[in-house]
């Protein structure tokens, strides 16, 4: 049984004309699948590799090079919450913020809450140094995040 839906296959194929070769579509294809399924299952790796005319091992190498992609044993929650650990953020309390979030969510970085709602991670830099400490909620940056602001964010994300 195919993991990739016809719609997902069409979205991947839509990238082909934009790139010099099918192989160059590896990252966009992985992102599409990851965003849709909240992970990249092994069968999806096989199916994407077949579409791109590369070996599954080559695609897996690309996937594992970037720490961004999760496999089916480490599926993302509904929301991906990144805490920035750049120097600017660390100087303004990001380590303490990460500890607070771990305690509040009952998870360690890289884990997903028991309800499957929030995956907590840290990033080396999210590019929002002017608002340190900052977090990334899926693709949206939040700046000047205090423990109190984080508590309100968690309440919102749990709804």
Secondary structure, 3 states (H helix, E strand, C coil): CCCCCHHHHHHHHCCHHHCCCHHHHHHHHHHHHHHHHCCCCHHHHHHHHHHHCCCHHHHHHHHHHCCCCCCHHHCCCCEEEEEECCHHHHHCCHHHHHHHHHHHHCCCCCCECCCCCEEEEEECCCCCHHHCCCEEECCEEECCCCHHHHHHHHHHHHC
